[in-house]
Amino acid sequence: MTRSPALLLLVRHGQTVWHAEKRYAGISDIALTDEGRRQARQLGEWAARHPVDAIWTSPLGRAIETAEPACRALGLVPRREPDLRECDFGAVEGRTFAEFAAEQPERAEAYRADPVVHPFPGAEDPRTAAARGTMALRRIADGHPGQRVLVVAHNSLLRLVLCELLSIPLGSYRRVFPKLRNTAVSELRIGERGGELLSLNMPCVPDPSRAAGGFALSP
């Protein structure tokens, strides 16, 4: 008997201090801003209106804190998945791209052309990150057949995983998915052959005027 697939509701954590300054925050544990905490509360209100069966997060504090209001609203205990942590950005951790480009313009241009073939110096191989993130989502989906699962993780990791599951070249992840908005919801089902993206970057606030930030895909 075939089991119904899980519906994964992928969410990027709320805004952090470094992200507000356009600094790369990979494995560094950076706190949410006041805006990030407000976004987390909005996600909690969204979860109260659209209940889920389980909540999984990255082990980094910004993801855990973002998920807390949703956990309280639904009375759920969050589960941690180490392989959902953000990519390690190596030499640019805590720095802006402009700072890196000023010091190493050729490396910066190569990164713009293909961030997978030419990652930042000392950074995690994006192919490794995509593989671990994909396996993490598959494990979560396998453990929750037929259920709705909120997954709070990170911008670069989730974009790489979406490319991996949708058979999109990894080197195109920054172009195909320019940004996952903070606490916006993307719906994904994972099957034996890959992923099925049902919606992308849907705001968690009940304001139709903000729906332009995301879109739902036709069934």
KEKE-3310 file (N, C-alpha, C; in steps of 0.2 Angstrom, whole numbers, plus 5000, padded with zeros to 4 digits):
npx = (5004:5003:5010:5003:5011:5021:5018:5029:5032:5041:5052:5061:5071:5068:5073:5090:5103:5115:5110:5102:5111:5116:5126:5135:5128:5132:5136:5137:5130:5119:5109:5091:5084:5073:5064:5065:5060:5047:5042:5043:5033:5022:5023:5020:5006:5001:5003:4994:4982:4983:4986:4999:5007:5019:5035:5050:5067:5082:5098:5103:5102:5094:5085:5078:5073:5064:5054:5048:5036:5026:5027:5022:5009:5003:5006:5017:5032:5047:5058:5075:5086:5102:5107:5101:5107:5114:5124:5141:5150:5163:5177:5169:5160:5151:5154:5151:5146:5151:5162:5170:5172:5179:5192:5195:5192:5192:5189:5177:5169:5170:5162:5150:5147:5146:5142:5143:5154:5164:5165:5165:5181:5187:5174:5160:5157:5145:5138:5140:5132:5120:5117:5117:5106:5095:5094:5091:5078:5071:5072:5064:5052:5049:5046:5034:5022:5009:5006:5007:5021:5030:5045:5059:5072:5086:5091:5101:5104:5091:5088:5097:5094:5081:5084:5091:5081:5072:5078:5086:5100:5113:5122:5114:5106:5106:5101:5089:5081:5081:5079:5074:5061:5060:5052:5042:5032:5035:5028:5031:5032:5039:5044:5047:5055:5059:5056:5040:5035:5024:5020:5028:5037:5026:5018:5016:5007:4990:4986:4981:4987:5000:5003:5010:5023:5026:5021:5008:5008:5000:4989)
npy = (4994:5011:5025:5041:5055:5067:5084:5096:5112:5124:5136:5150:5157:5171:5188:5192:5201:5202:5199:5210:5219:5215:5205:5189:5176:5161:5147:5153:5158:5169:5182:5186:5201:5214:5215:5202:5195:5199:5194:5181:5180:5182:5171:5161:5165:5162:5148:5145:5147:5138:5124:5112:5096:5093:5100:5105:5110:5119:5117:5129:5144:5155:5149:5141:5150:5157:5147:5145:5153:5147:5134:5136:5140:5129:5119:5110:5101:5106:5098:5094:5095:5092:5092:5102:5114:5130:5133:5134:5148:5151:5161:5173:5173:5184:5195:5207:5205:5215:5219:5208:5207:5219:5215:5203:5203:5195:5182:5185:5188:5176:5168:5174:5170:5156:5149:5137:5130:5139:5142:5152:5156:5143:5139:5128:5115:5118:5107:5097:5102:5103:5090:5085:5092:5088:5075:5076:5082:5072:5062:5068:5069:5055:5051:5057:5052:5058:5069:5087:5096:5108:5116:5124:5133:5138:5151:5149:5136:5130:5134:5128:5114:5114:5116:5104:5094:5097:5095:5105:5113:5115:5126:5136:5141:5153:5162:5156:5155:5169:5174:5167:5173:5180:5171:5168:5155:5140:5127:5110:5094:5078:5065:5048:5051:5064:5081:5091:5106:5116:5129:5145:5156:5162:5174:5174:5182:5187:5196:5201:5210:5209:5197:5197:5194:5181:5165:5154:5137:5130:5116)
npz = (5000:4995:5004:5009:5004:5014:5017:5016:5024:5020:5028:5029:5042:5054:5052:5055:5064:5057:5044:5041:5039:5028:5029:5027:5036:5040:5047:5059:5075:5075:5082:5081:5075:5081:5071:5066:5077:5077:5064:5067:5077:5069:5061:5070:5072:5060:5060:5069:5063:5052:5056:5059:5059:5065:5069:5063:5065:5060:5069:5073:5082:5077:5069:5078:5087:5079:5076:5089:5093:5084:5089:5102:5100:5094:5103:5102:5102:5096:5084:5081:5068:5063:5050:5044:5045:5041:5026:5027:5025:5025:5021:5020:5031:5041:5034:5021:5004:4996:5003:5002:4988:4985:4990:4984:4969:4957:4962:4967:4955:4949:4958:4956:4943:4944:4958:4964:4957:4960:4975:4990:4997:5008:5011:5014:5002:4991:4984:4994:5004:4998:4996:5010:5015:5007:5010:5023:5023:5016:5026:5036:5029:5026:5039:5042:5035:5025:5033:5038:5039:5047:5043:5048:5042:5032:5021:5009:5010:5009:4996:4988:4991:4985:4972:4970:4972:4962:4950:4945:4939:4951:4951:4947:4957:4964:4954:4950:4961:4969:4982:4997:5006:5023:5034:5025:5017:5009:4999:4999:4991:4993:4983:4976:4964:4966:4970:4972:4969:4977:4981:4983:4993:5000:5009:5027:5033:5034:5023:5008:4999:5001:4994:4983:4985:4983:4976:4971:4964:4950:4952)
capx = (5000:5007:5008:5003:5018:5021:5018:5034:5031:5048:5052:5067:5071:5067:5078:5095:5107:5119:5106:5099:5117:5118:5132:5134:5128:5131:5136:5138:5124:5117:5102:5086:5082:5066:5060:5065:5055:5040:5041:5042:5026:5018:5023:5016:4999:4999:5002:4988:4977:4985:4990:5004:5007:5026:5039:5057:5071:5090:5100:5105:5097:5089:5079:5074:5069:5059:5049:5045:5029:5022:5027:5018:5003:5001:5008:5021:5039:5051:5063:5081:5089:5108:5109:5097:5110:5115:5130:5147:5152:5171:5180:5164:5156:5151:5156:5147:5149:5155:5169:5174:5173:5184:5198:5196:5187:5192:5186:5170:5166:5169:5157:5144:5146:5144:5143:5145:5160:5168:5162:5169:5187:5186:5167:5158:5156:5138:5136:5139:5127:5113:5116:5115:5100:5090:5093:5087:5071:5069:5071:5058:5046:5048:5044:5028:5018:5002:5006:5009:5027:5034:5053:5062:5079:5090:5091:5105:5103:5085:5088:5101:5089:5075:5087:5092:5075:5068:5082:5088:5107:5114:5125:5109:5102:5105:5097:5082:5078:5085:5079:5068:5059:5060:5046:5037:5031:5035:5025:5035:5031:5045:5042:5053:5058:5061:5051:5035:5035:5017:5020:5035:5038:5020:5018:5012:5002:4983:4986:4981:4991:5007:5004:5015:5030:5026:5016:5006:5008:4993:4990)
capy = (5000:5017:5030:5047:5059:5072:5091:5100:5119:5126:5143:5153:5160:5178:5193:5193:5207:5202:5199:5216:5223:5211:5201:5182:5172:5154:5143:5158:5159:5176:5183:5189:5208:5215:5213:5195:5192:5201:5189:5174:5180:5182:5164:5158:5166:5158:5141:5144:5147:5133:5119:5107:5090:5092:5106:5103:5116:5119:5118:5136:5148:5159:5145:5138:5156:5158:5142:5145:5155:5142:5128:5137:5140:5122:5114:5105:5101:5106:5093:5097:5091:5095:5093:5108:5120:5134:5132:5137:5153:5152:5168:5178:5173:5190:5200:5208:5203:5220:5219:5202:5209:5224:5212:5198:5205:5190:5177:5187:5188:5169:5166:5177:5166:5149:5149:5130:5128:5143:5144:5157:5153:5140:5138:5121:5113:5118:5101:5093:5105:5101:5082:5083:5095:5084:5069:5078:5083:5065:5058:5071:5067:5048:5050:5060:5051:5061:5075:5093:5097:5115:5115:5131:5132:5144:5154:5146:5128:5128:5135:5122:5108:5115:5114:5096:5090:5099:5094:5111:5114:5118:5132:5141:5142:5161:5165:5153:5157:5174:5174:5165:5179:5178:5167:5166:5148:5137:5120:5105:5087:5074:5058:5044:5054:5071:5086:5094:5113:5118:5136:5148:5163:5164:5177:5171:5187:5187:5202:5200:5215:5206:5191:5198:5192:5174:5163:5147:5134:5127:5108)
capz = (5000:4995:5009:5006:5005:5018:5014:5020:5023:5021:5030:5031:5049:5054:5050:5060:5064:5051:5037:5041:5037:5022:5030:5027:5042:5039:5053:5065:5078:5075:5085:5077:5076:5083:5065:5065:5082:5074:5059:5071:5080:5063:5059:5075:5071:5054:5061:5073:5058:5047:5060:5056:5064:5068:5068:5063:5064:5060:5076:5074:5087:5074:5067:5084:5090:5074:5077:5095:5093:5081:5094:5108:5097:5093:5109:5099:5104:5090:5084:5078:5062:5062:5043:5041:5047:5035:5023:5030:5020:5025:5022:5020:5037:5045:5030:5015:4997:4993:5006:4998:4981:4985:4992:4979:4963:4952:4965:4968:4949:4948:4962:4953:4937:4946:4965:4965:4955:4963:4981:4994:5000:5014:5012:5013:4995:4990:4983:5000:5008:4995:4998:5017:5016:5004:5014:5030:5021:5014:5032:5039:5025:5027:5046:5043:5029:5025:5038:5037:5043:5046:5043:5048:5041:5030:5014:5004:5011:5006:4989:4985:4991:4980:4965:4970:4971:4956:4945:4942:4940:4957:4950:4945:4963:4966:4949:4949:4968:4971:4989:5001:5011:5030:5037:5020:5017:5002:5000:4995:4993:4990:4980:4974:4959:4967:4973:4969:4973:4976:4981:4984:4996:5001:5015:5032:5035:5030:5019:5001:4996:5001:4991:4977:4987:4982:4971:4971:4957:4948:4953)
cpx = (5004:5005:5008:5009:5016:5021:5023:5032:5038:5048:5059:5066:5069:5073:5083:5099:5111:5115:5104:5105:5120:5125:5130:5134:5127:5130:5136:5131:5122:5110:5097:5086:5075:5062:5059:5060:5048:5038:5040:5035:5021:5017:5019:5008:4997:4998:4996:4982:4977:4989:4994:5004:5014:5030:5046:5061:5079:5092:5103:5100:5092:5083:5075:5070:5063:5053:5045:5038:5024:5022:5022:5011:4999:5002:5012:5028:5043:5057:5069:5084:5096:5110:5105:5101:5112:5122:5135:5150:5160:5173:5175:5160:5157:5153:5151:5150:5153:5162:5173:5176:5179:5191:5200:5191:5187:5188:5178:5166:5165:5163:5150:5142:5143:5146:5145:5152:5166:5165:5167:5175:5185:5179:5166:5156:5148:5135:5135:5133:5120:5112:5113:5108:5094:5089:5089:5080:5068:5067:5064:5052:5044:5045:5037:5023:5011:5001:5009:5015:5030:5041:5056:5070:5082:5090:5095:5104:5096:5084:5092:5097:5084:5078:5088:5086:5071:5072:5084:5096:5109:5118:5120:5105:5101:5101:5090:5078:5082:5085:5073:5067:5059:5053:5041:5037:5031:5033:5029:5033:5037:5042:5048:5058:5061:5056:5046:5034:5028:5016:5027:5034:5031:5020:5014:5007:4996:4982:4986:4986:4999:5009:5009:5022:5031:5021:5014:5006:5002:4994:4990)
cpy = (5006:5022:5037:5051:5065:5079:5095:5108:5122:5134:5145:5157:5168:5182:5193:5199:5207:5202:5206:5221:5220:5207:5193:5179:5165:5150:5147:5158:5166:5177:5187:5196:5208:5213:5206:5192:5193:5196:5183:5174:5179:5174:5160:5159:5163:5151:5140:5143:5141:5127:5114:5102:5090:5099:5104:5109:5114:5119:5125:5140:5152:5156:5143:5144:5157:5153:5142:5147:5150:5135:5129:5137:5134:5117:5109:5106:5101:5100:5096:5092:5095:5096:5099:5114:5124:5132:5136:5142:5154:5159:5174:5178:5180:5196:5201:5206:5209:5221:5213:5204:5214:5221:5207:5198:5199:5184:5179:5187:5180:5166:5168:5172:5159:5148:5142:5128:5132:5146:5149:5153:5150:5138:5130:5120:5113:5111:5096:5096:5103:5094:5081:5086:5091:5078:5070:5079:5076:5061:5061:5069:5060:5047:5053:5059:5054:5067:5081:5095:5104:5114:5122:5130:5139:5145:5150:5139:5126:5129:5130:5116:5108:5113:5106:5092:5091:5098:5100:5111:5118:5125:5138:5143:5149:5164:5163:5155:5162:5175:5171:5171:5176:5177:5167:5158:5146:5130:5115:5098:5083:5067:5054:5047:5061:5075:5089:5100:5115:5126:5139:5155:5166:5168:5174:5176:5187:5194:5201:5204:5213:5200:5191:5195:5184:5172:5155:5144:5130:5119:5105)
cpz = (5000:5000:5006:5008:5010:5014:5019:5018:5025:5023:5032:5038:5048:5053:5056:5059:5058:5044:5036:5038:5030:5023:5030:5034:5040:5045:5060:5068:5079:5078:5080:5079:5079:5077:5065:5070:5080:5069:5062:5074:5074:5061:5064:5074:5065:5055:5065:5068:5053:5051:5056:5062:5067:5065:5069:5062:5063:5068:5078:5078:5083:5071:5073:5087:5085:5075:5083:5096:5090:5086:5100:5105:5096:5098:5106:5102:5098:5090:5080:5073:5061:5055:5040:5042:5040:5032:5027:5024:5021:5026:5022:5026:5040:5040:5024:5009:4994:4996:5003:4991:4980:4986:4986:4973:4959:4956:4966:4961:4947:4952:4959:4947:4939:4954:4968:4963:4958:4969:4984:4996:5007:5016:5011:5005:4995:4988:4989:5004:5005:4996:5005:5018:5013:5008:5021:5028:5019:5021:5036:5035:5026:5034:5047:5037:5030:5030:5035:5042:5042:5047:5043:5047:5038:5022:5009:5004:5007:4998:4985:4985:4986:4973:4964:4968:4965:4950:4941:4944:4947:4956:4948:4951:4965:4960:4949:4956:4971:4979:4992:5006:5018:5032:5032:5020:5010:5003:4996:4997:4990:4989:4979:4969:4960:4971:4969:4973:4971:4977:4984:4987:4997:5008:5021:5035:5031:5027:5012:4997:4996:4998:4985:4978:4985:4977:4973:4964:4956:4949:4946)
residu = (MET:THR:ARG:SER:PRO:ALA:LEU:LEU:LEU:LEU:VAL:ARG:HIS:GLY:GLN:THR:VAL:TRP:HIS:ALA:GLU:LYS:ARG:TYR:ALA:GLY:ILE:SER:ASP:ILE:ALA:LEU:THR:ASP:GLU:GLY:ARG:ARG:GLN:ALA:ARG:GLN:LEU:GLY:GLU:TRP:ALA:ALA:ARG:HIS:PRO:VAL:ASP:ALA:ILE:TRP:THR:SER:PRO:LEU:GLY:ARG:ALA:ILE:GLU:THR:ALA:GLU:PRO:ALA:CYS:ARG:ALA:LEU:GLY:LEU:VAL:PRO:ARG:ARG:GLU:PRO:ASP:LEU:ARG:GLU:CYS:ASP:PHE:GLY:ALA:VAL:GLU:GLY:ARG:THR:PHE:ALA:GLU:PHE:ALA:ALA:GLU:GLN:PRO:GLU:ARG:ALA:GLU:ALA:TYR:ARG:ALA:ASP:PRO:VAL:VAL:HIS:PRO:PHE:PRO:GLY:ALA:GLU:ASP:PRO:ARG:THR:ALA:ALA:ALA:ARG:GLY:THR:MET:ALA:LEU:ARG:ARG:ILE:ALA:ASP:GLY:HIS:PRO:GLY:GLN:ARG:VAL:LEU:VAL:VAL:ALA:HIS:ASN:SER:LEU:LEU:ARG:LEU:VAL:LEU:CYS:GLU:LEU:LEU:SER:ILE:PRO:LEU:GLY:SER:TYR:ARG:ARG:VAL:PHE:PRO:LYS:LEU:ARG:ASN:THR:ALA:VAL:SER:GLU:LEU:ARG:ILE:GLY:GLU:ARG:GLY:GLY:GLU:LEU:LEU:SER:LEU:ASN:MET:PRO:CYS:VAL:PRO:ASP:PRO:SER:ARG:ALA:ALA:GLY:GLY:PHE:ALA:LEU:SER:PRO)
# end
